[in-house]
Amino acid sequence: MPTARRHQISWLSGNYYHIYNRGARQKSIFLTEKNYVFCLREIKKYAQKYNLSLIAYCLMPNHYHFLVRQNSDAPAGKLAQYVFLNYTRSFNVINGSSGTLFEGRYQAKHVNEEPWLLYLCKYIHFNPVKDGIVSSPEAWRYSNYLEWIGKREGSLVDRSFVQEHFGGAAKYQQIMDSFLIERGFDTFD
């Protein structure tokens, strides 16, 4: 008798998904800036190929988060599947290693409630501060926070989403400052 897959997701056009994973044994998956840059190029390529809007993302030394909107029938999960298949192959060749880089298959959750959607945007951008890597989200280059607040040009962002859901770049920066202070982080160096 066949077994059902755990956490089966319905991939639906127009819906949002939180996709994430971490390194096996919580080890680093990004060792150099070149690793991050390679991964970002792959993200851009596959987001375009599968017609996905990257709402928020953050690449951390040992894990990643994507919040994506699926704009077609192509499942949003293909982003993580193909990006990290290529990334793992490249990483293993460059580092003379083999085998899995991640704990397992990526995790994905359907985001079907507005409050959760808005919270995830802030949470994803908050990750490098929460983990003590930087003192403010602006200082972390491997997320799209700088695009959200209008301090970096980039194509891995949906500016209309920022405007519609948060009132624009300046307002989102104020919201994030409040979010950080509420969690006990002083954003004023």
KAMO-V518655 format. One record per residue. N is the residue number from 0. RES is the residue in one letter. PHI is phi in degrees with one decimal (999 if undefined). Layout:
n: {N | N}
res: {RES | RES}
phi: {PHI | PHI}
//
This chain:
n: {0 | 1 | 2 | 3 | 4 | 5 | 6 | 7 | 8 | 9 | 10 | 11 | 12 | 13 | 14 | 15 | 16 | 17 | 18 | 19 | 20 | 21 | 22 | 23 | 24 | 25 | 26 | 27 | 28 | 29 | 30 | 31 | 32 | 33 | 34 | 35 | 36 | 37 | 38 | 39 | 40 | 41 | 42 | 43 | 44 | 45 | 46 | 47 | 48 | 49 | 50 | 51 | 52 | 53 | 54 | 55 | 56 | 57 | 58 | 59 | 60 | 61 | 62 | 63 | 64 | 65 | 66 | 67 | 68 | 69 | 70 | 71 | 72 | 73 | 74 | 75 | 76 | 77 | 78 | 79 | 80 | 81 | 82 | 83 | 84 | 85 | 86 | 87 | 88 | 89 | 90 | 91 | 92 | 93 | 94 | 95 | 96 | 97 | 98 | 99 | 100 | 101 | 102 | 103 | 104 | 105 | 106 | 107 | 108 | 109 | 110 | 111 | 112 | 113 | 114 | 115 | 116 | 117 | 118 | 119 | 120 | 121 | 122 | 123 | 124 | 125 | 126 | 127 | 128 | 129 | 130 | 131 | 132 | 133 | 134 | 135 | 136 | 137 | 138 | 139 | 140 | 141 | 142 | 143 | 144 | 145 | 146 | 147 | 148 | 149 | 150 | 151 | 152 | 153 | 154 | 155 | 156 | 157 | 158 | 159 | 160 | 161 | 162 | 163 | 164 | 165 | 166 | 167 | 168 | 169 | 170 | 171 | 172 | 173 | 174 | 175 | 176 | 177 | 178 | 179 | 180 | 181 | 182 | 183 | 184 | 185 | 186 | 187 | 188}
res: {M | P | T | A | R | R | H | Q | I | S | W | L | S | G | N | Y | Y | H | I | Y | N | R | G | A | R | Q | K | S | I | F | L | T | E | K | N | Y | V | F | C | L | R | E | I | K | K | Y | A | Q | K | Y | N | L | S | L | I | A | Y | C | L | M | P | N | H | Y | H | F | L | V | R | Q | N | S | D | A | P | A | G | K | L | A | Q | Y | V | F | L | N | Y | T | R | S | F | N | V | I | N | G | S | S | G | T | L | F | E | G | R | Y | Q | A | K | H | V | N | E | E | P | W | L | L | Y | L | C | K | Y | I | H | F | N | P | V | K | D | G | I | V | S | S | P | E | A | W | R | Y | S | N | Y | L | E | W | I | G | K | R | E | G | S | L | V | D | R | S | F | V | Q | E | H | F | G | G | A | A | K | Y | Q | Q | I | M | D | S | F | L | I | E | R | G | F | D | T | F | D}
phi: {999 | -68.3 | -98.0 | -76.6 | -71.4 | -66.3 | 55.7 | -58.8 | -113.2 | -93.3 | -89.9 | -125.1 | -58.6 | 85.5 | -103.7 | -106.0 | -140.7 | -98.6 | -120.2 | -155.6 | -168.0 | -138.9 | -64.5 | -56.3 | 55.1 | 59.6 | -76.6 | -64.5 | -107.6 | -123.1 | -104.2 | -137.8 | -60.7 | -59.9 | -61.1 | -62.0 | -64.0 | -57.7 | -62.0 | -62.2 | -63.9 | -65.3 | -59.8 | -59.9 | -60.2 | -78.4 | -64.4 | -68.6 | -58.8 | -101.4 | 53.5 | -114.7 | -97.6 | -83.7 | -78.8 | -136.9 | -147.5 | -152.6 | -99.4 | -108.8 | -53.0 | -121.9 | -161.8 | -144.9 | -134.8 | -126.8 | -118.8 | -124.9 | -109.7 | -85.5 | -104.6 | -149.5 | -80.6 | -67.9 | -59.5 | -58.9 | -62.0 | -61.0 | -58.0 | -65.4 | -57.4 | -81.0 | -58.3 | -86.4 | -65.5 | -65.9 | -62.4 | -62.2 | -58.0 | -62.7 | -57.8 | -65.8 | -64.4 | -64.0 | -99.8 | 60.0 | -119.3 | -149.6 | 89.4 | -74.7 | -103.4 | -111.1 | -59.5 | 175.6 | -64.0 | -56.6 | -101.2 | -143.5 | -130.4 | -74.3 | -102.7 | -116.7 | -129.6 | -55.5 | -59.3 | -66.8 | -57.4 | -69.4 | -63.1 | -60.5 | -57.0 | -66.5 | -60.3 | -62.9 | -70.9 | -79.1 | -49.9 | -66.3 | -75.6 | -55.8 | -84.7 | 76.3 | -80.8 | -136.3 | -92.7 | -148.6 | -60.5 | -62.2 | -81.2 | -99.2 | -81.0 | -104.1 | -140.2 | -99.8 | -59.1 | -62.1 | -68.2 | -59.3 | -97.8 | 76.6 | -105.3 | -153.6 | -80.6 | -173.5 | -104.5 | -93.7 | -159.3 | -114.7 | -63.0 | -67.0 | -63.8 | -60.1 | -65.0 | -65.6 | -95.9 | -128.3 | 84.3 | 106.5 | -62.2 | -63.4 | -65.6 | -63.6 | -61.3 | -63.6 | -61.4 | -66.4 | -58.8 | -64.9 | -58.7 | -66.7 | -63.6 | -58.8 | -96.3 | 87.3 | -111.3 | -87.1 | -89.7 | -102.8 | -67.9}
//
